[in-house]
């Protein structure tokens, strides 16, 4: 099953160890039941909840938390919708209090988003660094949503981020990995002297091949939401994302062959029947 394949390697972020390298969001689904099924099929064991945006109670009176097994999943509070460092710190604290009440191990970490404007949803780098420093000082393990700028990525790590998460492309755009070279440089800068430092692509993927491509670059994981929640069939897409994550990770570990300008025969000429003298 897909869920078996996605739990064959471990991802460590700060003090947390995850079986799956795919982190999935809980927003934008047409129903809580559909979300529950998609989360299961994705193979994830870590799900992110936007503390500020997500309505815990839907139009039918169903509580989101009733559809999440908080013993099975580590919850990752999310500061999505925040446009200042002060707002992000406040929402992070709120998320911590909610998870402490649930006795969930995710109470000590946060996915930090400090956005610059509502049109691009790109992060404000200055406010993100400020919020990271403040939250780290308060004992949070901070996973930072960032652009794919290697310099900002390095500054966020220096500020104490447990993981830097460069965007593949704008949030919810489905454009995939627009700047693979920038992701490669981010990896080089962040893992220099610290090869186990976790780098996660966050935002912009649209389908399983985007996830595979990200993993083949050497990132440690992928965080996504819209690509599953808004797919024509979220259940099938969740399974595809699980398989794509595992395939990309295994391919990176295996090492691809170098690209060549001309063809290379897959079968040797020497030693074959056709090449032997009669």
Beta strands, then each sheet from edge to edge (+ up, - down):
strand 1: 11-13
strand 2: 16-18
strand 3: 22-25
strand 4: 46-50
strand 5: 74-78
strand 6: 109-112
strand 7: 141-146
strand 8: 163-166
strand 9: 200-202
strand 10: 221-224
sheet 1: 1+ 2-
sheet 2: 8+ 7+ 6+ 5+ 4+ 3+ 10+ 9+
end
